[in-house]
């Protein structure tokens, strides 16, 4: 959750939060960020995404780190990592748009007009069959290319930028470009510069920088560099609509209860039934991801009922005190 999101929410009810529990999302310590943080890693070419995550685990001495959107070994660029409980929130990034900068070579020199015409034909909805060396079933499917442009050309070498739907194979896009031009084309180098709302310019971190910052914190208790490299997990959910709940509803949700109307304090404007939302504490901490089963207006008009279906719990149970009752057994 961001300050901008908090300012735009519609108030359904009022309550106060107990500062003895939880932590304001932007005031977390390093120890807390290592369990509820995300790192925008600048993956180097060479290792697999899995190997990169394994190295990060060793650097940060953490048992659980996940990544969003696998990159092939030779591809570099933006690789969002979730630390600890934050791994549960990374799924929202998988379906957002991706941006790549690709260097390729066409096997003959086309005219500028012809090249522009072919690139135009490959913009919008296209059909694509995954390459033979891929981790998915090789079935023809549609993918959307939102933007495809040549940034620079030096004879047969092309530097291009592609903004596309998740699951698009850029190497295959280059292959198709060459097939339409005639003699063929080959992708030489690829770098991912955006994953959903996270861009290359948002402060990528290399493995060496991360290792140095962690050592500085661990050995000299200087957290200034490491803290600048770890973002609150809430930043990964910033594109979703938001719901703020009472302290008394938090632990119940963390134990599997569905969110009912009395637990809701604030909602995003224009909330529609079926929207995926982030559920937050009054301190801005992410509690869960959920799907709205009522519209915003229905929530404001109702006095009871379940307004959201929980999809993923992010917060660990017992972070807030238990304030819910269990049903008595039939023997009582």
C-alpha positions as CSV (number, residue, x, y, z in Angstrom):
1,X,0.0,0.0,0.0
2,X,1.2,3.5,-0.8
3,X,0.3,6.8,0.8
4,X,-1.5,7.7,-2.4
5,X,-3.7,4.6,-2.0
6,X,-4.5,5.5,1.6
7,X,-5.6,9.0,0.7
8,X,-8.1,7.8,-1.9
9,X,-9.9,5.1,0.1
10,X,-13.6,5.3,0.9
11,X,-14.4,5.1,4.6
12,X,-16.9,2.5,5.6
13,X,-16.4,2.6,9.4
14,X,-13.9,3.9,11.9
15,X,-11.6,2.3,14.4
16,X,-8.2,2.8,16.0
17,X,-5.2,0.5,15.7
18,X,-3.2,-0.9,18.7
19,X,0.5,0.2,18.2
20,X,1.5,-2.7,20.5
21,X,1.0,-5.1,17.6
22,X,2.3,-5.1,14.0
23,X,4.5,-2.5,12.4
24,X,3.8,0.4,10.1
25,X,4.7,-1.1,6.7
26,X,7.2,1.7,5.9
27,X,8.9,1.5,9.4
28,X,10.0,-2.1,9.4
29,X,13.4,-3.1,10.8
30,X,15.9,-5.0,8.7
31,X,14.9,-8.2,10.5
32,X,11.3,-7.6,9.6
33,X,12.1,-6.6,6.0
34,X,14.0,-9.9,5.6
35,X,10.6,-11.6,6.1
36,X,8.3,-9.1,4.5
37,X,10.4,-7.5,1.8
38,X,11.1,-7.6,-1.9
39,X,14.4,-7.0,-3.8
40,X,14.6,-5.9,-7.4
41,X,17.6,-8.0,-8.4
42,X,19.6,-7.3,-11.5
43,X,20.0,-10.9,-12.7
44,X,23.3,-11.4,-14.5
45,X,23.6,-13.4,-17.7
46,X,24.8,-17.0,-17.1
47,X,23.1,-18.5,-14.1
48,X,19.5,-19.8,-14.1
49,X,16.9,-17.9,-12.1
50,X,16.9,-20.8,-9.6
51,X,20.6,-20.6,-9.2
52,X,20.3,-16.8,-8.6
53,X,17.8,-17.4,-5.9
54,X,20.0,-20.0,-4.3
55,X,22.9,-17.6,-4.2
56,X,20.7,-14.9,-2.7
57,X,19.5,-17.3,0.0
58,X,23.2,-17.9,1.0
59,X,24.0,-14.2,0.9
60,X,21.1,-13.2,3.2
61,X,21.1,-16.5,5.2
62,X,17.4,-17.0,4.6
63,X,15.6,-20.3,4.1
64,X,12.8,-19.0,1.9
65,X,13.1,-16.7,-1.1
66,X,11.0,-16.8,-4.3
67,X,11.2,-15.1,-7.6
68,X,8.6,-13.7,-10.0
69,X,8.9,-14.5,-13.7
70,X,11.7,-16.9,-14.7
71,X,14.5,-15.6,-16.9
72,X,16.5,-17.9,-19.2
73,X,20.2,-18.3,-18.2
74,X,21.6,-15.9,-20.8
75,X,18.9,-13.2,-20.1
76,X,19.7,-10.4,-17.7
77,X,17.6,-7.8,-16.0
78,X,14.7,-7.3,-13.6
79,X,14.1,-10.3,-11.3
80,X,11.8,-9.5,-8.4
81,X,12.6,-11.6,-5.3
82,X,10.2,-12.1,-2.3
83,X,11.8,-12.7,1.1
84,X,10.1,-15.0,3.6
85,X,6.4,-14.4,3.8
86,X,6.7,-12.0,0.9
87,X,7.0,-14.9,-1.5
88,X,3.2,-15.3,-1.2
89,X,2.6,-11.9,-2.8
90,X,4.8,-12.4,-5.9
91,X,2.0,-14.1,-7.9
92,X,0.4,-10.8,-8.7
93,X,3.4,-9.8,-10.8
94,X,3.3,-12.9,-13.0
95,X,0.4,-11.6,-15.1
96,X,1.5,-8.0,-15.5
97,X,3.2,-6.7,-18.7
98,X,6.9,-7.3,-19.3
99,X,9.3,-5.0,-21.1
100,X,12.5,-6.2,-22.9
101,X,15.4,-4.6,-24.8
102,X,16.7,-7.0,-27.4
103,X,19.7,-6.9,-29.7
104,X,19.3,-8.9,-32.8
105,X,20.6,-9.4,-36.3
106,X,18.5,-9.7,-39.5
107,X,20.1,-11.8,-42.2
108,X,19.6,-9.3,-45.0
109,X,19.3,-5.5,-44.9
110,X,15.7,-4.5,-45.2
111,X,14.4,-1.1,-46.2
112,X,13.2,1.1,-43.3
113,X,9.7,1.0,-44.8
114,X,9.7,-2.8,-45.0
115,X,11.1,-3.2,-41.4
116,X,8.5,-0.7,-40.1
117,X,5.7,-2.6,-41.9
118,X,6.8,-6.0,-40.4
119,X,7.1,-4.6,-36.9
120,X,3.7,-3.1,-37.2
121,X,2.3,-6.5,-38.3
122,X,3.8,-8.1,-35.1
123,X,2.2,-5.5,-32.8
124,X,-1.1,-6.2,-31.2
125,X,-2.5,-9.7,-30.8
126,X,-0.2,-12.4,-32.4
127,X,-0.1,-16.2,-32.5
128,X,3.0,-17.8,-30.9
129,X,4.1,-21.3,-30.4
130,X,6.7,-21.8,-27.6
131,X,10.2,-22.9,-28.8
132,X,11.3,-26.5,-28.4
133,X,13.4,-25.7,-25.4
134,X,10.7,-24.3,-23.2
135,X,9.1,-25.3,-19.9
136,X,5.5,-25.2,-21.2
137,X,3.4,-27.3,-23.5
138,X,4.2,-26.4,-27.1
139,X,0.7,-25.3,-28.2
140,X,0.0,-22.3,-30.4
141,X,-1.5,-19.5,-28.3
142,X,-2.2,-15.8,-28.6
143,X,-0.1,-13.1,-26.9
144,X,-0.4,-9.3,-27.1
145,X,2.5,-7.1,-28.1
146,X,1.6,-3.7,-26.7
147,X,4.6,-1.8,-28.1
148,X,7.4,-2.9,-30.5
149,X,9.9,-0.4,-31.8
150,X,13.4,-0.1,-33.2
151,X,15.5,2.1,-30.9
152,X,18.7,1.9,-33.0
153,X,19.9,0.3,-36.2
154,X,23.4,-0.2,-37.5
155,X,23.2,-2.0,-40.8
156,X,21.8,-5.5,-40.0
157,X,22.0,-5.0,-36.2
158,X,18.8,-3.9,-34.5
159,X,18.3,-2.7,-30.9
160,X,14.5,-3.0,-30.1
161,X,12.2,-2.4,-27.2
162,X,9.2,-4.8,-26.7
163,X,6.4,-4.2,-24.2
164,X,4.4,-7.4,-24.1
165,X,2.0,-9.7,-22.3
166,X,3.5,-12.1,-19.8
167,X,4.5,-15.4,-21.4
168,X,5.7,-13.9,-24.7
169,X,8.9,-15.4,-26.1
170,X,11.1,-12.6,-27.5
171,X,13.4,-15.0,-29.2
172,X,10.5,-16.4,-31.1
173,X,9.3,-12.9,-31.9
174,X,12.7,-12.3,-33.6
175,X,12.4,-15.6,-35.4
176,X,9.0,-14.6,-36.8
177,X,10.4,-11.1,-37.8
178,X,13.0,-12.8,-39.8
179,X,10.6,-15.3,-41.4
180,X,8.4,-12.4,-42.6
181,X,11.3,-10.4,-43.9
182,X,12.6,-13.5,-45.8
183,X,16.2,-14.5,-45.0
184,X,15.7,-14.8,-41.2
185,X,16.7,-13.0,-38.0
186,X,18.5,-14.0,-34.8
187,X,18.3,-12.6,-31.3
188,X,21.8,-12.0,-29.9
189,X,21.2,-10.5,-26.4
190,X,18.1,-9.9,-24.2
191,X,17.5,-7.8,-21.1
192,X,14.3,-7.5,-19.2
193,X,13.7,-3.9,-18.1
194,X,10.3,-4.1,-16.6
195,X,8.0,-6.5,-14.6
196,X,4.5,-5.1,-14.2
197,X,5.0,-1.8,-12.3
198,X,8.7,-2.4,-11.5
199,X,11.2,-0.9,-13.9
200,X,14.9,-1.0,-14.4
201,X,15.1,2.6,-13.3
202,X,13.6,1.8,-9.9
203,X,16.9,0.8,-8.4
204,X,18.1,-2.7,-9.3
205,X,20.5,-4.5,-7.0
206,X,23.3,-6.7,-8.1
207,X,24.4,-9.8,-6.1
208,X,27.7,-8.2,-5.2
209,X,26.0,-5.0,-3.9
210,X,23.6,-7.1,-1.9
211,X,26.4,-9.2,-0.4
212,X,28.4,-6.1,0.6
213,X,25.4,-4.4,2.1
214,X,24.4,-7.5,4.1
215,X,28.0,-7.8,5.4
216,X,28.1,-4.1,6.4
217,X,24.8,-4.6,8.4
218,X,25.9,-7.9,10.0
219,X,29.4,-6.9,10.9
220,X,29.1,-3.2,11.7
221,X,25.3,-2.8,12.3
222,X,25.1,-0.3,9.5
223,X,21.7,-0.9,7.8
224,X,21.7,2.2,5.6
225,X,22.7,0.4,2.4
226,X,20.7,-2.8,3.0
227,X,17.6,-1.0,3.9
228,X,17.7,1.0,0.6
229,X,17.8,-2.3,-1.3
230,X,14.8,-4.0,0.3
231,X,11.3,-2.7,-0.4
232,X,8.2,-3.5,1.7
233,X,6.2,-6.3,0.2
234,X,3.2,-3.9,-0.1
235,X,4.9,-2.3,-3.1
236,X,4.3,-5.4,-5.1
237,X,0.5,-5.0,-4.5
238,X,0.4,-1.3,-5.4
239,X,-1.5,-1.8,-8.6
240,X,-4.4,-3.7,-6.9
241,X,-7.4,-2.1,-5.2
242,X,-7.2,-2.0,-1.4
243,X,-9.3,-2.9,1.6
244,X,-8.4,-1.8,5.2
245,X,-9.6,-4.0,8.1
246,X,-9.9,-3.8,11.9
247,X,-7.2,-5.1,14.2
248,X,-9.8,-7.6,15.5
249,X,-10.3,-9.2,12.1
250,X,-6.6,-9.7,11.2
251,X,-5.7,-12.9,13.1
252,X,-9.0,-14.5,12.1
253,X,-8.1,-14.0,8.5
254,X,-4.6,-15.3,9.1
255,X,-6.2,-18.5,10.4
256,X,-8.4,-19.0,7.4
257,X,-11.6,-17.0,8.2
258,X,-13.3,-15.1,5.4
259,X,-13.6,-11.3,5.7
260,X,-17.1,-10.2,6.8
261,X,-18.7,-6.7,6.5
262,X,-18.1,-5.7,10.2
263,X,-14.4,-6.1,9.8
264,X,-14.1,-3.6,6.9
265,X,-13.0,0.0,7.5
266,X,-12.0,1.4,4.1
267,X,-12.2,0.3,0.5
268,X,-10.9,1.5,-2.8
269,X,-13.3,3.6,-5.0
270,X,-15.0,1.8,-7.9
271,X,-14.6,-1.6,-6.3
272,X,-16.3,-4.2,-8.4
273,X,-17.4,-7.8,-7.7
274,X,-14.6,-10.1,-8.9
275,X,-11.8,-7.6,-8.4
276,X,-8.6,-9.0,-6.8
277,X,-7.7,-6.8,-3.9
278,X,-5.0,-6.4,-1.3
279,X,-6.2,-6.6,2.3
280,X,-4.3,-4.4,4.7
281,X,-4.1,-3.5,8.4
282,X,-4.6,0.1,9.5
283,X,-0.8,0.3,9.6
284,X,-0.7,-0.5,5.9
285,X,0.6,-4.1,6.3
286,X,-0.5,-6.6,3.7
287,X,-2.6,-9.3,5.3
288,X,-3.9,-11.2,2.3
289,X,-5.0,-11.3,-1.3
290,X,-8.7,-11.7,-1.9
291,X,-11.5,-11.6,-4.5
292,X,-14.4,-9.3,-4.0
293,X,-17.8,-11.1,-3.7
294,X,-19.6,-7.8,-3.4
295,X,-19.3,-4.4,-5.2
296,X,-18.1,-1.4,-3.2
297,X,-21.7,0.0,-3.0
298,X,-23.0,-3.3,-1.8
299,X,-20.4,-3.3,0.9
300,X,-21.3,0.2,2.1
301,X,-25.0,-0.7,2.2
302,X,-24.6,-4.1,3.9
303,X,-24.4,-4.8,7.7
304,X,-23.5,-8.4,7.5
305,X,-22.2,-11.1,5.2
306,X,-18.9,-12.1,3.6
307,X,-17.6,-9.5,1.2
308,X,-14.3,-11.2,0.1
309,X,-13.1,-14.6,-0.7
310,X,-9.5,-15.1,0.5
311,X,-7.0,-16.2,-2.2
312,X,-3.7,-16.0,-0.4
313,X,-2.7,-15.2,3.2
314,X,0.5,-13.1,3.4
315,X,0.8,-12.2,7.1
316,X,1.9,-14.9,9.5
317,X,-0.7,-15.9,12.1
318,X,-0.4,-14.5,15.6
319,X,1.1,-11.2,14.4
320,X,-2.0,-9.6,15.9
321,X,-3.8,-10.9,19.0
322,X,-6.7,-13.4,18.7
323,X,-10.0,-11.6,19.1
324,X,-12.3,-14.2,17.5
325,X,-14.4,-16.9,19.0
326,X,-14.5,-20.5,18.0
327,X,-17.8,-22.3,17.8
328,X,-18.7,-24.4,20.9
329,X,-18.5,-28.2,20.3
330,X,-21.8,-30.1,20.1
331,X,-21.0,-31.7,23.5
332,X,-21.2,-28.5,25.3
